[in-house]
Amino acid sequence: MNAPADSLELLTVAEMGRADALAIERGTPGITLMENAGRAVAEAIVERFPQGPVSVLCGPGNNGGDGFVVARLLAEQGWPVSLFLLGPRDALKGDARLAADRWTGPVHPLTGDAGRGAALVVDAIFGAGLARDVEGATAQAIERIGESGTPVVAIDVPTGIDGDTGRVRGAAFDAVLTVTFFRAKPGHLLLPGRLRCGEVQVADIGIPAAVLDGIAPQTFLNEPPLWAAAFPRPRLDSHKYTKGHAVVVSGAASTTGAARLAARGALRAGAGLVTVASPPSAMLVNAAHLTSIMLQPFDGADALTAILEDKRKNALLIGPGAGIGWETRDNVLAVLLSGAAIVLDADALTSFAEIPRDLFVAIKGYFAGPVVMTPHEGEFARLFPKIVEEGGSKLERARKAAAEAAAVIVLKGADTVVAAPDGRTAIARNAGPELATAGSGDVLAGIVLGLLAQGMPPFEAASAAVWLHGEAGDYFGPGLISEDLPEMLPAVLRELLAAL
């Protein structure tokens, strides 16, 4: 995504409409914003594509108005332009009507054949504010242009993609380039919309950043400037206890690998000390694999509570390979009474599938410290079935879950969403396909743990961990297995700290 470095805010369709309105209230005419938008698209096209026949497909609203500007500017530079309009020209209103009046070429009705003979298609039909599923001539045009393989440049978002949720509404273009304005939208990052946008360019069209003060957006792109102020920096006077002591709870002898992966992630993320708390049956196998990570036995919830009586042990992860059932539930409820920062993953979440309210009440209890949950979609559905039943985007579901559980939610995937109980959310864009490997999520939970142990607030720690995890996968590339992820963190951290 090409955008100014400080453009972390992601605006919903309604918030973007508010930004437009505030810019106009401050004295920038709407037609000026439209002209600037069309110029940004035209310039992006000229920079990237050889001159050839262009079909510009315009809708009946302001997105179509942007398309009229693009058509005019390309034609002025000698491009052969054919313009197709959905609906009658005399139905255009406001700035779209003004933009259409400045176009002196013919206007053809938009049909399924609108892209025939074109070397490039400009999609200016609906944009982000799509209120219904795409059908009729528009759906036919999308299908036939897709079959032809003609490259598509989308204005704002590809027609058929919901700008707030990233969902496909009936049919949608597959764009090679999407030019949006002022700030990106959640639908540019959430799947499947992200797959349909191609390269996303965020263009400055003259909306002042000060309008954000009146919008107060709550959704952000997960990049270092979002959490850099809270990220732990190395200090000459640091020692292992000032960097926190993280604890990872191991499962039984046959399921210990996940805990060790998490522990390695916590250590590489900067925790000063890491201990694996191991049931007696797993002591030998864990001891055979651990060196820089310590090992401490425990047998039952009371013993786990006793480990956390040492308040230097300030962060704990439970869930990877822990086993599903009452023993894990008891262990979770016990550690929530410690006041330590807690990461709940995998089996720790599924163990409460039948009684999630017990978990949420415990999190809201008197002694509970910060809590981060790291579910994938299946675990999320088991813990928050009503939220899933209500529907909504991944962003909306994570936000509701964070409020219900009073915990930071890391809803994993290629478009991982981090949500805080106060409504803040962050969407990742740097998770590559290499991360789809067994144990990857265990390492992520460990990185969250390591950052919490160093004192990062939970939303910032979770967001930073997701970013570090994605960068580590990208550093290694194809052939990645989960054991490789912690070993990539030193290089990622070196570059990150140099840039902060």
VENKAPE-V123106 format. One record per backbone hydrogen bond with DSSP energy under -0.5 kcal/mol. NH is the residue of the N-H (numbers start at 1). CO is the residue of the C=O. If there is no record, write none. Layout:
nh;co
NH;CO
NH;CO
This chain:
nh;co
2;200
3;1
7;4
8;6
10;219
11;184
16;12
17;13
18;14
19;15
20;16
21;17
22;18
23;19
24;20
25;21
26;22
27;24
28;23
29;27
32;29
33;29
34;30
35;31
36;32
37;33
38;34
39;35
40;36
41;37
42;38
43;39
44;40
45;41
46;42
47;43
48;44
49;45
54;80
55;120
56;54
56;82
57;55
57;122
58;56
58;84
59;124
61;125
65;61
66;62
67;63
68;64
69;65
70;66
71;67
72;68
73;69
74;70
75;71
76;72
77;73
77;74
78;75
79;74
81;79
82;54
83;106
84;56
85;108
86;58
87;85
91;88
92;89
96;93
97;93
98;94
99;95
100;96
101;97
102;98
102;99
103;100
104;102
108;83
110;85
111;109
114;111
116;113
118;115
119;53
120;53
121;151
122;55
123;121
123;153
124;57
124;122
130;128
134;169
138;135
139;135
140;136
141;137
142;138
143;139
144;140
145;141
146;142
147;143
148;144
149;145
150;145
151;119
153;121
154;152
154;177
155;123
156;154
156;179
157;155
161;158
162;167
163;128
163;161
166;162
169;160
170;168
171;169
173;159
175;173
175;196
176;152
177;152
178;199
179;154
180;178
180;201
182;203
183;181
187;163
188;185
189;186
190;186
193;166
194;190
195;192
196;192
196;193
197;193
197;194
198;194
199;176
201;178
201;199
202;2
203;180
203;201
205;203
208;206
211;208
212;209
213;210
214;211
215;212
216;212
219;10
220;425
221;8
222;427
223;221
226;223
227;223
227;224
228;224
230;227
231;227
231;228
238;235
242;239
243;239
244;241
245;312
246;244
246;273
247;315
248;275
249;317
250;248
250;277
251;255
255;252
256;253
260;256
261;257
262;258
263;259
264;260
265;261
266;262
267;263
268;264
269;265
270;267
271;266
272;243
272;244
273;244
275;246
276;294
277;248
277;275
278;276
278;296
282;279
283;279
283;280
286;282
287;283
288;284
289;285
289;286
290;286
294;274
296;276
298;278
304;300
305;301
306;302
307;303
308;304
309;306
310;307
311;309
313;310
314;245
314;312
315;245
316;341
317;247
318;343
322;319
329;325
330;326
331;327
332;328
333;329
334;330
335;331
336;332
337;334
338;335
341;314
342;370
343;316
344;372
345;318
345;343
347;319
348;345
349;346
350;346
351;347
352;349
353;350
358;355
359;355
360;356
361;357
362;358
363;359
364;360
365;362
369;340
372;342
373;408
374;344
380;376
381;377
382;378
383;379
384;380
388;384
389;385
390;386
391;387
391;388
397;393
398;394
399;395
400;396
401;397
402;398
403;399
404;400
405;401
406;402
407;402
408;371
409;419
410;373
411;409
411;417
412;375
412;410
416;413
417;411
418;426
419;409
420;424
423;420
425;218
426;418
427;220
428;416
431;414
432;430
435;432
436;433
437;435
440;437
443;439
444;440
445;441
446;442
447;443
448;444
449;445
450;446
451;447
452;448
453;449
454;450
455;452
456;451
461;457
462;458
463;459
464;460
465;461
466;462
467;463
468;464
469;465
470;466
471;467
472;468
473;469
474;470
475;471
476;472
477;473
480;477
482;438
484;481
485;481
485;482
486;482
487;483
488;484
488;485
489;485
489;486
492;488
493;489
494;490
495;491
496;492
497;493
498;494
499;495
499;496
500;496
